[in-house]
Amino acid sequence: MLSDLRSGVQDFLADLLNVDVADIHPTAELQDELCLDSLQRLDLYTWLATRGVDLDTLPGDGPRTVAEAQEALDAADPASAPPPARTTPSAGPRPHVLRTPQLALRPVHPEYVPFLYDLAIREDVGWRWRFRGAIPDIETFEAGLRQGVLSQFVVVAAPSGMPVGTVGSYQGDLGRGTAHVAAAFVPEQWGSRLPIAAVDLFVRHLFQVWNLRKLYLEVPEFNYAQIASGVGRYFEVEGRLREHSYYDGRYWDEYVLAVYRTNIPGL
């Protein structure tokens, strides 16, 4: 991306979206008009942070427009930008990290089961996730909660400790060095940077703790648009199952994505 610390948000977004800077109007909404997906918003947040913007001062769902992002950049002190990440290998093993200032990954203790059940059957979440809108009874849900699971956490927001989602890995095949990953979050967090940050933290945890080569994600067509910009950078498309899943009167394709260890910087 652009390296000039004085370059504006319009320049950055034009570079990100591969369009002319004249096409990036200051009043344009980042999500509804420019159609930034989750990973492109993460790129924007990262770019702002490297220029001294304190992300914790942004609204929970981030800046809404180009102008709001520019205002955050104008108010930032470039001298407060974090130093570049060190690439020198550490002398010894590193502790595994399950928290950031923004969130924490917590084991699935019994007190979180009601939250996970409600998340799975929510009208605005359930059809995108595991049951595709079907509603199991609580006993069936709880019995299958750990079936085939390699690792699973509840995502809680900091500092409140309120559960906001879940991340999990299943079908681990340590002989082949592969596993599958899934995640779900409450709608209130969909526009924020928290879901991507939680998945990134979880993926790093998996690669650090287990000798895995790559992680698969099975993403239905109606979810793929949220992360499509990440192909070739964060993941590879390894397959597309035609008309694989039924929902709401039609069959949808399903993408098989793979996150390679080599896709993750710093590992």
C-alpha positions in Angstrom: 0.0 0.0 0.0 1.0 3.7 -0.1 4.1 4.4 2.0 3.8 8.3 2.2 2.7 9.1 5.8 1.0 12.3 4.5 -1.1 10.6 1.9 -4.8 10.8 2.5 -7.5 8.3 3.0 -8.8 8.9 -0.6 -5.4 8.0 -2.0 -5.2 4.8 0.1 -8.7 3.7 -0.8 -8.1 4.3 -4.5 -5.0 2.1 -4.3 -6.9 -0.5 -2.3 -9.9 -0.7 -4.7 -7.8 -0.1 -7.8 -9.8 2.9 -9.0 -9.1 6.5 -9.8 -8.8 8.8 -6.7 -11.5 11.0 -8.3 -13.9 8.1 -7.8 -13.5 8.2 -4.0 -15.8 11.0 -2.8 -15.3 12.2 0.8 -18.9 11.6 1.7 -19.0 8.1 0.4 -19.9 5.4 2.9 -17.2 2.8 3.3 -19.5 -0.2 3.4 -22.7 0.7 1.5 -21.2 2.8 -1.3 -17.6 1.7 -1.6 -18.6 -1.8 -0.6 -15.5 -2.5 1.5 -15.7 -6.0 2.7 -14.4 -7.2 6.2 -10.8 -7.7 5.0 -10.6 -4.3 3.2 -11.9 -2.6 6.3 -9.2 -4.4 8.3 -6.6 -3.1 5.7 -7.9 0.4 6.3 -7.7 0.1 10.1 -4.2 -1.3 9.9 -3.2 1.6 7.6 -4.6 4.1 10.0 -2.9 2.5 13.0 0.5 2.7 11.3 0.0 6.4 10.9 -0.7 7.0 14.6 -4.5 6.6 14.8 -5.5 5.1 18.1 -8.1 2.5 16.9 -9.7 2.4 20.4 -10.8 6.0 19.9 -12.9 5.0 16.8 -16.6 4.1 17.0 -17.3 0.5 17.6 -18.2 -0.1 14.0 -15.3 2.1 12.8 -15.5 5.3 10.6 -18.6 5.2 8.4 -17.4 7.5 5.6 -14.2 8.5 3.8 -14.4 11.9 5.6 -14.7 10.3 9.0 -11.6 8.2 8.3 -9.7 11.3 7.1 -10.7 13.2 10.3 -9.2 10.4 12.4 -6.1 10.5 10.3 -5.8 14.3 10.6 -6.2 14.1 14.4 -3.5 11.5 14.8 0.1 12.0 15.8 2.4 10.2 13.4 5.1 10.0 16.1 2.8 7.7 18.1 2.6 5.1 15.4 3.8 1.7 16.5 7.3 0.6 15.3 7.5 -2.0 12.6 7.0 -5.5 13.8 10.3 -7.4 14.5 11.0 -10.2 12.1 14.0 -11.6 13.9 13.2 -15.1 15.2 13.0 -15.3 19.0 15.6 -17.2 20.9 13.0 -19.6 22.5 9.4 -20.7 22.3 6.8 -18.0 22.6 3.8 -18.2 25.0 0.5 -18.7 23.1 -1.6 -15.6 23.2 -5.4 -15.7 23.6 -6.2 -12.0 24.2 -5.6 -8.6 22.8 -6.7 -5.2 24.3 -9.9 -5.6 22.3 -10.9 -9.2 23.0 -10.2 -12.5 24.6 -10.7 -16.1 23.6 -12.2 -18.1 26.5 -12.8 -21.8 26.9 -16.4 -23.0 26.4 -17.4 -23.2 30.1 -21.0 -24.3 30.8 -22.1 -20.7 31.5 -21.5 -19.8 27.8 -23.7 -22.6 26.4 -26.9 -20.6 26.5 -25.2 -17.8 24.6 -23.9 -20.2 22.0 -27.3 -21.8 21.6 -29.0 -18.4 21.2 -26.4 -17.4 18.6 -27.0 -20.6 16.6 -30.7 -20.1 16.4 -30.9 -16.3 16.0 -32.9 -15.3 13.0 -30.2 -12.9 11.8 -27.3 -15.4 12.4 -28.4 -19.0 12.3 -29.1 -19.2 8.6 -25.5 -18.1 7.9 -23.9 -20.6 10.4 -23.9 -24.2 11.3 -27.6 -25.2 11.2 -28.7 -23.0 8.2 -31.8 -21.8 10.0 -32.8 -25.2 11.5 -33.5 -25.0 15.2 -32.2 -28.0 17.3 -33.3 -28.5 20.9 -30.9 -27.4 23.5 -30.0 -31.0 24.5 -29.1 -31.9 20.9 -27.1 -28.7 20.5 -25.1 -29.2 23.7 -24.4 -32.9 22.9 -22.9 -31.9 19.5 -21.0 -28.9 20.7 -17.7 -30.6 21.1 -18.1 -33.4 18.5 -15.1 -33.5 16.2 -13.7 -30.3 17.7 -9.9 -29.7 17.8 -10.2 -26.4 19.6 -13.0 -24.0 20.4 -13.4 -20.7 22.2 -16.0 -18.1 23.0 -15.0 -14.6 21.9 -15.6 -11.9 24.6 -15.2 -8.2 24.1 -12.8 -6.3 26.4 -13.1 -4.9 28.9 -16.7 -5.8 29.4 -16.2 -9.6 29.1 -19.5 -9.8 27.2 -19.6 -12.8 24.8 -19.9 -11.7 21.2 -19.1 -14.7 19.1 -17.3 -18.0 18.8 -14.4 -19.5 16.9 -13.7 -23.2 16.5 -11.6 -25.7 14.6 -12.8 -29.2 13.8 -12.0 -32.3 11.6 -8.3 -31.9 12.6 -6.1 -34.3 10.6 -2.7 -33.9 12.2 -1.2 -36.6 9.8 -2.0 -34.4 6.8 -1.5 -31.2 8.8 -5.0 -29.8 8.1 -8.1 -28.7 10.0 -11.3 -26.8 9.4 -12.2 -23.4 10.9 -15.6 -21.8 11.6 -16.7 -18.6 13.3 -19.9 -16.7 14.1 -20.5 -13.4 15.7 -23.5 -11.3 16.9 -24.7 -8.9 14.2 -23.7 -5.9 16.4 -20.1 -6.7 15.7 -20.3 -7.4 12.0 -19.1 -3.9 11.0 -16.3 -3.7 13.5 -12.8 -5.0 13.4 -13.4 -7.4 16.2 -14.5 -10.5 14.2 -11.5 -10.5 11.9 -9.1 -9.8 14.8 -10.6 -12.7 16.7 -10.3 -15.1 13.7 -6.7 -13.9 13.1 -5.8 -14.5 16.8 -7.4 -18.0 16.7 -5.7 -19.0 13.4 -2.3 -17.9 14.9 -3.1 -20.0 18.0 -3.8 -23.1 15.9 -0.7 -22.8 13.8 1.4 -22.3 16.9 0.0 -25.1 19.0 -0.4 -27.8 16.3 1.8 -28.8 13.4 -0.7 -27.7 10.8 0.1 -26.7 7.2 -3.3 -25.2 6.3 -6.7 -24.5 7.6 -9.9 -24.9 5.5 -13.0 -22.7 5.6 -16.2 -23.8 4.0 -18.0 -20.6 3.1 -21.4 -20.5 1.5 -21.8 -18.2 -1.5 -23.9 -15.7 0.4 -21.1 -15.2 3.0 -18.2 -15.2 0.6 -18.7 -11.5 -0.5 -17.8 -10.4 3.0 -14.2 -11.6 2.6 -13.7 -11.9 -1.2 -11.0 -9.3 -1.3 -8.7 -11.6 0.7 -8.1 -14.1 -2.1 -4.4 -14.4 -2.9 -3.5 -12.5 0.3 -5.1 -14.1 3.3 -6.4 -17.3 1.7 -6.6 -19.3 -1.5 -9.7 -20.7 -3.2 -9.1 -24.4 -3.4 -12.5 -25.4 -4.6 -16.1 -24.4 -5.4 -18.9 -26.9 -4.8 -21.7 -26.1 -7.2 -25.2 -25.8 -5.7 -24.0 -27.4 -2.6 -26.3 -25.9 0.1 -30.0 -25.3 0.1 -31.5 -22.2 1.7 -34.5 -20.0 1.0 -35.7 -21.5 -2.2 -32.5 -22.2 -4.0 -29.2 -24.0 -3.9 -26.0 -22.0 -3.2 -22.4 -22.7 -4.2 -19.9 -23.3 -1.4 -16.3 -22.1 -1.5 -13.5 -24.2 0.0 -10.9 -21.7 1.2 -7.5 -22.5 2.6 -5.3 -20.4 4.9 -1.7 -21.5 4.6 0.8 -21.1 7.4 2.8 -19.1 4.9 -0.2 -16.6 4.6 0.3 -15.5 8.2 3.1 -13.0 8.8 5.2 -13.5 11.9 4.8 -17.3 12.2 
